[in-house]
């Protein structure tokens, strides 16, 4: 497995060229990037259930109206004996 070992050695040589301060700054920047990515993921996790809830409420309302359209019909009184 010389290929992987060679890459590891080259990587370690490259990292050794950075100062301790540069390494610390890169670690801080990487940690911030991870936190930002996790924040976006948690926001995205809330969007899909919210959309599903809105669609479910709309479908339920449409089913109620389709099953019983009387509440939406205008009130018509019959048999009162009065003609306009």
C-alpha positions as CSV (number, residue, x, y, z in Angstrom):
1,X,0.0,0.0,0.0
2,X,2.7,2.4,-1.0
3,X,0.3,4.8,-2.7
4,X,-1.7,5.6,0.5
5,X,1.4,5.8,2.6
6,X,3.0,8.1,0.2
7,X,0.0,10.4,0.3
8,X,0.0,10.4,4.0
9,X,3.6,11.3,4.2
10,X,3.2,14.1,1.7
11,X,0.3,15.5,3.6
12,X,2.2,15.5,6.8
13,X,5.1,17.3,5.2
14,X,2.7,19.9,3.8
15,X,1.0,20.4,7.2
16,X,4.4,20.7,8.9
17,X,5.0,23.8,6.7
18,X,2.2,25.7,8.4
19,X,2.8,27.6,11.6
20,X,0.9,26.8,14.7
21,X,-1.1,30.0,14.4
22,X,-2.1,29.1,10.8
23,X,-3.2,25.7,11.8
24,X,-5.3,27.1,14.7
25,X,-7.0,29.6,12.3
26,X,-7.8,26.9,9.8
27,X,-9.3,24.7,12.6
28,X,-11.5,27.6,13.8
29,X,-12.6,28.3,10.2
30,X,-13.4,24.7,9.7
31,X,-15.4,24.5,12.9
32,X,-17.4,27.6,11.9
33,X,-18.2,26.1,8.5
34,X,-19.4,22.9,10.2
35,X,-21.7,24.8,12.6
36,X,-23.1,26.9,9.7
37,X,-23.8,23.7,7.7
38,X,-25.5,22.1,10.7
39,X,-27.6,25.2,11.2
40,X,-28.9,25.1,7.6
41,X,-29.7,21.4,7.9
42,X,-31.7,21.9,11.1
43,X,-33.7,24.7,9.4
44,X,-34.3,22.5,6.3
45,X,-35.6,19.7,8.6
46,X,-38.4,22.0,9.7
47,X,-39.5,23.2,6.3
48,X,-40.6,19.8,4.9
49,X,-42.9,18.9,7.9
50,X,-44.4,22.4,7.8
51,X,-45.2,22.1,4.1
52,X,-46.7,18.7,4.7
53,X,-48.8,20.1,7.5
54,X,-50.2,22.9,5.4
55,X,-51.0,20.5,2.5
56,X,-52.7,18.1,4.9
57,X,-54.9,20.9,6.4
58,X,-55.8,22.1,2.9
59,X,-56.8,18.6,1.8
60,X,-58.8,18.0,4.9
61,X,-60.7,21.3,4.4
62,X,-61.4,20.4,0.8
63,X,-62.7,16.9,1.8
64,X,-65.0,18.5,4.4
65,X,-66.4,21.0,1.8
66,X,-66.8,18.3,-0.8
67,X,-68.6,15.9,1.6
68,X,-70.9,18.6,2.9
69,X,-71.3,21.7,0.7
70,X,-74.4,22.9,2.6
71,X,-72.5,25.3,4.9
72,X,-71.3,27.2,1.9
73,X,-74.6,27.4,0.0
74,X,-76.7,30.6,0.5
75,X,-79.5,30.2,3.0
76,X,-82.8,29.6,1.1
77,X,-86.0,29.6,3.1
78,X,-88.8,27.6,1.6
79,X,-92.3,27.2,2.7
80,X,-92.7,30.6,4.4
81,X,-95.8,31.5,2.3
82,X,-94.5,34.9,1.3
83,X,-93.8,35.8,-2.3
84,X,-91.7,38.8,-3.2
